[in-house]
Amino acid sequence: PADGAPPTVEGQVTRVSGNRLIEVSLGSDDGLRTKHTVHVYRGKSYLGKVEILETSPDRAVGRILRPYQKGAIRKGDRVATRLNVS
C-alpha cells in the first residue's frame, strides 16, 4: 500500500534462533517490508510482537520486541499483520 501499512496477511513461524530472532513464512511477495510488525499467537494466546528486519520473496526475519512478549515463541506459531479481535 502507498501509505506504508502492511497488508493483511497470515503465516507461521518457521524458525526461532537466539538473540530474539525468528523467521516467518511471509515475505516481500506477500507485501511484507522492513520495519513492518507482525503479531505472534498460538490458538487464542497472544505471544508477542515482532519487527521485520529483512525480507526475501518468500520469508522474512524479525526481532521479537521484548516489551510486547507475553510467552515463548516456537516454530509453528501463527503470525499476522493484524489481529482479529472479537
ABEGO torsion letter per residue (X at the ends): XAAGBBBBBBBBBABBBBGGBBBBABBAAAGBBBGBBBBBBBEABBAEBBBBABBBAABBBBBBBAAABABBBBBGBBBBABBBBX
